[in-house]
Amino acid sequence: MPDENKSLIHRLYDQAINKHDAIAAAAFYGSDAKNHGRTVGGNGMQKVFEALFSTFPDFNYRIVEATAEGDRVVCKVVMTGTHLGEPTMPAAFSGMLAGVVPTRRKVEVLQFHSFRISSGQITEHAAVRDDLGMLKQLGVIA
């Protein structure tokens, strides 16, 4: 089961997120999935992905390592992208990029993502990101 769960997360990144397909990415999530503790379901996750892709159109995740145990998968990833747009959802990126004019700068951000999986679907997701580092790379803060 842990290997199947880890494979699911690799497919999420490879077949959906890194192809900028918000609908396909959302399909990996259950109808009552939680994102950072809030129930959003697949429809809510689709909006999250659309906001990510609108802000960083060349958005990409590279999985550095992934660990699976029981129904959990934790990934260390590096997100890269160029800040060319504004989030379609103001709360995306914890609201810190809402109203920020695109800087056209590239970023490379270390992130850790935790997933809970049940019956082949993601039921919970949370992430810890180097948001301060991203804001510095974008020149939003010194």
C-alpha positions in Angstrom: 0.0 0.0 0.0 2.7 2.6 0.8 4.4 2.0 -2.6 1.0 2.4 -4.4 0.4 5.6 -2.5 3.8 7.0 -3.4 3.2 6.0 -7.0 -0.1 7.9 -6.9 1.7 11.1 -5.8 4.4 10.7 -8.5 1.5 10.4 -11.1 -0.2 13.5 -9.6 3.0 15.6 -10.2 4.1 14.0 -13.5 0.7 13.5 -15.3 -1.2 16.5 -14.0 0.6 19.3 -12.1 3.7 19.5 -14.2 1.5 19.4 -17.3 -0.5 22.4 -15.9 -3.8 20.4 -16.0 -5.8 21.7 -13.1 -8.8 19.4 -13.9 -6.5 16.3 -14.0 -4.8 17.3 -10.8 -8.1 17.8 -9.0 -9.2 14.4 -10.0 -6.6 12.9 -7.7 -8.5 14.4 -4.7 -11.6 13.0 -3.0 -14.8 15.0 -2.9 -14.3 15.9 0.7 -10.5 16.3 0.6 -8.9 18.7 3.0 -6.2 21.2 2.0 -4.3 22.8 4.9 -7.1 21.6 7.3 -10.0 23.1 5.3 -12.4 20.8 3.4 -12.3 21.9 -0.2 -12.7 18.7 -2.2 -11.6 18.2 -5.8 -13.4 21.4 -7.0 -11.6 23.5 -4.5 -8.2 21.9 -5.4 -8.9 22.7 -9.1 -9.2 26.4 -8.1 -5.9 26.2 -6.2 -4.1 24.6 -9.1 -5.6 27.2 -11.5 -4.2 30.0 -9.2 -0.8 28.4 -9.1 -0.7 28.1 -12.9 -1.9 31.6 -13.5 0.8 33.0 -11.3 3.6 30.9 -12.5 2.7 29.6 -16.0 5.9 27.5 -16.3 5.3 26.1 -12.8 7.2 22.8 -12.2 7.7 20.5 -9.2 10.7 18.2 -9.0 10.4 15.5 -6.4 13.7 15.2 -4.5 12.6 12.4 -2.3 9.4 10.8 -1.2 8.6 8.7 1.8 5.5 6.6 2.3 4.2 4.9 5.4 0.7 3.5 5.9 -1.7 6.0 4.3 0.8 8.9 4.3 3.2 10.2 1.7 5.6 13.0 2.4 7.6 14.6 -0.4 10.5 17.0 -0.5 10.1 19.0 -3.7 11.7 21.9 -5.5 9.2 24.3 -7.1 10.4 26.4 -10.0 8.6 29.0 -12.0 8.6 32.5 -13.4 6.3 35.0 -11.8 4.3 36.1 -14.9 0.8 36.5 -13.6 -1.4 37.1 -10.6 -3.3 34.4 -8.6 -6.9 33.8 -9.8 -7.7 33.1 -6.2 -6.5 35.8 -3.7 -5.9 33.3 -0.9 -3.4 31.3 -3.0 0.2 31.5 -1.7 -1.3 32.4 1.7 -2.5 35.7 0.1 1.1 37.0 -0.1 1.1 37.5 -3.9 -2.4 39.0 -4.2 -2.1 42.4 -5.9 1.6 41.9 -6.5 2.5 43.0 -10.1 4.2 40.1 -11.9 8.0 40.5 -11.4 9.0 38.3 -14.4 11.6 36.8 -12.0 12.3 33.1 -11.8 12.1 31.3 -8.4 13.3 28.0 -7.0 11.5 27.1 -3.7 12.0 24.2 -1.4 8.8 22.7 -0.2 7.6 19.7 1.8 4.1 18.2 1.0 2.2 15.7 3.2 -0.6 13.7 1.7 -3.1 11.2 3.3 -4.5 8.7 0.8 -7.6 6.5 1.1 -9.0 4.2 -1.6 -6.7 5.6 -4.2 -7.6 9.3 -3.7 -5.9 12.1 -1.7 -8.0 12.9 1.3 -5.7 15.4 3.0 -2.9 17.7 1.9 -0.7 20.2 3.7 2.6 21.9 2.8 5.4 23.8 4.3 7.1 26.1 1.9 10.0 28.6 1.9 7.7 31.5 1.3 10.2 34.0 2.7 12.8 32.8 0.3 10.4 33.0 -2.6 9.4 36.6 -1.7 13.1 37.5 -1.6 13.7 35.9 -5.0 10.8 37.9 -6.4 12.2 41.1 -5.0 8.9 41.7 -3.0 11.0 42.0 0.2 14.7 42.7 0.8 
